[in-house]
Amino acid sequence: MSFLDRIFGKEKGPRCISCKKKVEGRDGIMMSQSIAVQAGLSQRAREVEKKQGYVCRGCGNLYCKTCLEGRVSDPQQGASCPNCGGSFGYLP
């Protein structure tokens, strides 16, 4: 990937079906958060968490944490896919 592609948003990889932002797997998120916390950047660690990807086990749609939480009326009861009603798992 070229420098210009990164600047102009042509990065490859999985994207949220709702907002089209790039999502990351659980392991990558945990590593990025750990580095941010060790550097004393707790706000950055919270921002990184929003990029967590969730995949629907029913239809395979991907969502970021922000979009998923925005579509759920009662987060304490768990999230279900807006497309098919299926349950979610972490993006590996």
C-alpha positions as CSV (number, residue, x, y, z in Angstrom):
1,M,0.0,0.0,0.0
2,S,1.4,3.4,-1.0
3,F,1.7,6.4,1.2
4,L,-0.9,8.3,-0.8
5,D,-3.4,5.4,-0.5
6,R,-3.1,5.6,3.3
7,I,-3.6,9.4,3.3
8,F,-6.6,9.3,1.0
9,G,-8.3,6.3,2.7
10,K,-7.8,3.5,0.3
11,E,-6.7,1.1,2.9
12,K,-7.6,-2.6,2.4
13,G,-9.2,-4.7,5.0
14,P,-12.6,-5.4,6.6
15,R,-15.0,-2.5,7.0
16,C,-18.2,-1.9,8.9
17,I,-21.2,-2.4,6.7
18,S,-22.9,0.6,8.2
19,C,-20.3,3.4,8.4
20,K,-17.7,1.9,6.1
21,K,-14.9,2.5,8.5
22,K,-12.1,0.0,8.8
23,V,-12.6,-2.6,11.7
24,E,-9.9,-4.6,13.4
25,G,-9.8,-8.0,15.1
26,R,-9.8,-8.6,18.8
27,D,-6.1,-9.4,19.1
28,G,-5.0,-6.2,17.2
29,I,-7.3,-4.1,19.3
30,M,-6.0,-5.6,22.6
31,M,-2.4,-5.0,21.5
32,S,-3.1,-1.4,20.5
33,Q,-4.9,-0.7,23.7
34,S,-2.1,-2.1,25.8
35,I,0.4,0.1,24.1
36,A,-1.7,3.2,24.5
37,V,-2.3,2.5,28.2
38,Q,1.4,1.9,28.8
39,A,2.1,5.2,27.2
40,G,-0.4,6.9,29.4
41,L,-2.9,7.6,26.6
42,S,-6.1,6.3,28.1
43,Q,-8.3,8.4,25.8
44,R,-6.5,6.8,22.8
45,A,-7.2,3.4,24.2
46,R,-10.9,4.1,24.3
47,E,-10.8,5.4,20.7
48,V,-9.1,2.2,19.6
49,E,-11.8,0.1,21.2
50,K,-14.4,1.7,18.9
51,K,-12.7,0.1,15.9
52,Q,-13.4,-3.4,17.3
53,G,-15.1,-5.5,14.6
54,Y,-18.0,-7.8,15.3
55,V,-19.2,-10.4,12.8
56,C,-22.8,-11.7,12.6
57,R,-22.8,-15.5,13.0
58,G,-25.9,-15.7,10.8
59,C,-25.3,-13.5,7.7
60,G,-21.6,-12.6,8.1
61,N,-22.1,-8.8,8.2
62,L,-19.4,-6.8,9.9
63,Y,-20.1,-3.9,12.3
64,C,-17.8,-1.6,14.4
65,K,-18.6,-1.2,18.0
66,T,-19.9,2.3,17.6
67,C,-22.5,1.3,14.9
68,L,-23.4,-1.8,16.7
69,E,-24.1,0.0,20.0
70,G,-26.1,2.7,18.1
71,R,-28.4,0.1,16.6
72,V,-29.2,-1.7,19.9
73,S,-32.1,-0.4,22.0
74,D,-31.0,-2.3,25.1
75,P,-27.3,-3.1,25.2
76,Q,-27.6,-5.0,28.5
77,Q,-29.8,-7.6,26.7
78,G,-27.1,-8.2,24.0
79,A,-27.0,-7.2,20.4
80,S,-28.6,-8.9,17.5
81,C,-27.9,-8.2,13.8
82,P,-30.1,-5.5,12.3
83,N,-30.0,-7.5,9.0
84,C,-30.9,-11.1,10.1
85,G,-31.4,-11.0,13.9
86,G,-28.4,-13.3,14.4
87,S,-25.9,-13.1,17.3
88,F,-22.4,-11.6,17.1
89,G,-18.9,-12.8,17.6
90,Y,-15.6,-11.0,17.7
91,L,-13.8,-10.4,14.4
92,P,-10.7,-12.7,14.7
